[in-house]
């Protein structure tokens, strides 16, 4: 892990590697309890500007029977002086969010459309506990961040 790097681009190496992830989703107003396993492979592209990750579900989705497959592009924008996290899902287009980094914690705030109209605030935090372990949490707020509901927690282990 590039904890004390002088260049923000060096921090991208935190993500690089082959990761096994287990996501424990809670029973909430936003989700049903479930456990999902993913295989993730993140690589730095040759010029060291972008990290590309592919996450593949290791079991079919309980709702539609399809195997989930997501691609994520993580990079540092020298123009904006921010980290960017772009997700591409097969059933939709890309979604780009900003990320902040504080020590070993990466945080991605974003909004989720609500069925009743408007949006809910969400935040996903990634804690790089060690070079081989990463923890993540997804939380949602429907009152502009006054209260947060934990939707899921993930534990990832780097296998190489």
C-alpha positions as CSV (number, residue, x, y, z in Angstrom):
1,X,0.0,0.0,0.0
2,X,1.2,3.4,-0.9
3,X,0.2,5.1,2.4
4,X,2.7,7.9,2.6
5,X,3.4,8.5,-1.1
6,X,4.3,11.9,-2.3
7,X,2.2,11.6,-5.5
8,X,-1.6,11.0,-5.4
9,X,-1.1,8.7,-8.4
10,X,0.9,6.4,-6.2
11,X,-2.1,5.9,-3.9
12,X,-3.8,4.0,-6.8
13,X,-1.7,1.0,-6.1
14,X,-3.8,0.4,-2.9
15,X,-6.4,-1.1,-5.3
16,X,-4.1,-3.3,-7.4
17,X,-4.3,-7.1,-7.0
18,X,-6.5,-10.1,-7.1
19,X,-9.2,-9.7,-4.5
20,X,-11.8,-12.1,-3.0
21,X,-14.7,-10.2,-1.6
22,X,-17.7,-11.3,0.6
23,X,-20.5,-8.8,0.9
24,X,-23.0,-9.2,3.8
25,X,-26.1,-7.2,3.0
26,X,-28.4,-6.3,6.0
27,X,-32.2,-6.5,6.2
28,X,-33.2,-2.8,5.9
29,X,-35.8,-0.7,4.2
30,X,-33.3,-0.5,1.3
31,X,-32.3,-4.2,1.0
32,X,-32.9,-7.8,2.0
33,X,-30.4,-9.8,3.9
34,X,-28.0,-11.7,1.6
35,X,-24.4,-12.8,1.2
36,X,-22.6,-12.5,-2.1
37,X,-19.0,-13.5,-3.1
38,X,-17.0,-11.7,-5.8
39,X,-13.8,-12.2,-7.5
40,X,-12.1,-8.9,-8.3
41,X,-9.0,-8.3,-10.4
42,X,-7.5,-4.8,-10.4
43,X,-4.6,-3.8,-12.6
44,X,-2.7,-0.6,-13.2
45,X,-2.7,0.3,-16.9
46,X,0.7,0.6,-18.5
47,X,1.3,4.3,-18.0
48,X,0.3,4.4,-14.3
49,X,-2.6,6.7,-14.7
50,X,-5.6,4.4,-14.4
51,X,-6.5,1.3,-12.3
52,X,-9.1,-0.9,-13.9
53,X,-11.0,-3.5,-11.8
54,X,-13.4,-6.2,-12.9
55,X,-15.7,-7.7,-10.3
56,X,-17.5,-11.0,-11.1
57,X,-20.1,-12.5,-8.9
58,X,-19.4,-16.1,-7.9
59,X,-23.1,-17.0,-7.7
60,X,-26.1,-15.9,-9.7
61,X,-28.1,-12.9,-8.5
62,X,-31.0,-14.1,-6.3
63,X,-33.5,-11.7,-8.1
64,X,-32.7,-12.3,-11.8
65,X,-30.4,-15.3,-11.9
66,X,-27.7,-13.5,-13.8
67,X,-24.0,-13.4,-12.7
68,X,-23.1,-9.8,-11.8
69,X,-20.1,-8.4,-13.6
70,X,-19.0,-4.8,-13.0
71,X,-16.0,-2.8,-14.2
72,X,-14.5,0.1,-12.2
73,X,-12.0,2.7,-13.4
74,X,-10.2,4.6,-10.6
75,X,-7.9,7.5,-11.4
76,X,-6.5,10.8,-10.1
77,X,-7.4,13.9,-12.0
78,X,-4.6,16.4,-12.0
79,X,-7.0,19.0,-13.4
80,X,-9.6,18.6,-10.6
81,X,-7.1,17.4,-7.9
82,X,-9.5,14.7,-7.0
83,X,-9.8,10.9,-7.2
84,X,-12.5,9.6,-9.6
85,X,-14.3,6.3,-9.3
86,X,-16.2,5.3,-12.5
87,X,-18.5,2.3,-12.5
88,X,-19.7,0.6,-15.6
89,X,-22.6,-1.9,-15.4
90,X,-23.7,-4.1,-18.3
91,X,-27.3,-2.9,-17.9
92,X,-26.4,0.8,-17.7
93,X,-23.9,3.4,-18.7
94,X,-21.0,4.7,-16.7
95,X,-21.4,6.5,-13.4
96,X,-18.5,8.7,-12.2
97,X,-18.2,9.7,-8.5
98,X,-15.6,11.6,-6.7
99,X,-13.6,9.9,-3.9
100,X,-11.7,11.4,-1.0
101,X,-8.7,9.8,0.7
102,X,-7.8,10.2,4.3
103,X,-4.9,8.0,5.4
104,X,-6.0,4.4,4.6
105,X,-9.7,5.3,4.2
106,X,-11.2,6.0,0.7
107,X,-14.8,7.5,0.7
108,X,-17.2,7.7,-2.2
109,X,-20.3,9.8,-1.6
110,X,-23.1,9.6,-4.2
111,X,-26.8,9.8,-4.7
112,X,-29.4,7.1,-5.3
113,X,-32.7,7.8,-7.0
114,X,-35.7,6.9,-4.8
115,X,-38.8,5.2,-6.0
116,X,-40.9,7.8,-4.3
117,X,-39.0,10.6,-6.0
118,X,-36.0,12.6,-5.1
119,X,-32.7,11.0,-4.1
120,X,-31.1,9.4,-1.1
121,X,-27.6,10.2,0.0
122,X,-25.2,7.2,0.0
123,X,-21.6,6.7,1.0
124,X,-19.2,3.8,0.5
125,X,-16.1,3.7,2.5
126,X,-13.1,1.5,1.9
127,X,-10.6,0.8,4.7
128,X,-7.3,-0.6,3.5
129,X,-6.6,-2.3,6.9
130,X,-3.4,-3.9,5.6
131,X,-1.8,-4.7,2.2
132,X,-3.9,-7.9,2.1
133,X,-7.2,-6.8,3.7
134,X,-9.8,-4.2,2.8
135,X,-13.1,-3.6,4.5
136,X,-16.0,-1.6,2.9
137,X,-19.3,-0.3,4.1
138,X,-22.3,1.1,2.2
139,X,-24.6,3.4,4.1
140,X,-27.7,5.3,3.0
141,X,-29.4,8.4,4.4
142,X,-32.8,9.8,3.5
143,X,-32.5,12.9,5.7
144,X,-29.5,14.6,4.1
145,X,-26.9,12.8,6.3
146,X,-28.5,13.4,9.7
147,X,-28.9,9.6,10.1
148,X,-27.3,6.7,8.2
149,X,-28.5,3.1,7.7
150,X,-25.8,0.5,7.2
151,X,-26.9,-1.5,4.1
152,X,-23.9,-3.8,3.7
153,X,-20.4,-4.6,4.8
154,X,-17.7,-6.2,2.7
155,X,-14.5,-8.0,3.6
156,X,-11.8,-8.4,0.8
157,X,-8.6,-10.4,0.9
158,X,-5.9,-9.9,-1.6
159,X,-4.9,-13.3,-2.9
160,X,-1.9,-12.2,-4.9
